[in-house]
Amino acid sequence: MDQTLQRLLDAERKAEAIVRQADEERDRIIQGALQEAHAEEERFEARIPELHRSFIEKAEQRANQTNNELKKRYDEHHVQLRNLAEKHENDALEAAFQLLTDPEIDG
């Protein structure tokens, strides 16, 4: 019986040692994960200015592209209006001259 009791005590000590080692390993893993997460957070925070700058640059590029497209459309519209004005200039001048010289024409 003493031998059985001794084996049980030895097994319990071994089990306690295994549990203690597992607890220590778990704590090391948790600490390592916390340190890694903290390092990742610091790297991300260090990149915030770069990310912000990149966002601003892209927004400026899009704004410039939109501005250039609007300017191009405005210029095209301006040319169309100028062409129409030139096309109808003689007709308008003749009609105005007719109105001024012919008293019988009612506007």
Sequence and secondary structure as in RCSB ss.txt:
>XXXX:A:sequence
MDQTLQRLLDAERKAEAIVRQADEERDRIIQGALQEAHAEEERFEARIPELHRSFIEKAEQRANQTNNELKKRYD
EHHVQLRNLAEKHENDALEAAFQLLTDPEIDG
>XXXX:A:secstr
 HHHHHHHHHHHHHHHHHHHHHHHHHHHHHHHHHHHHHHHHHHHHHHHHHHHHHHHHHHHHHHHHHHHHHHHHHH
HHHHHHHHHHHHHHHHHHHHHHHHHH TT   
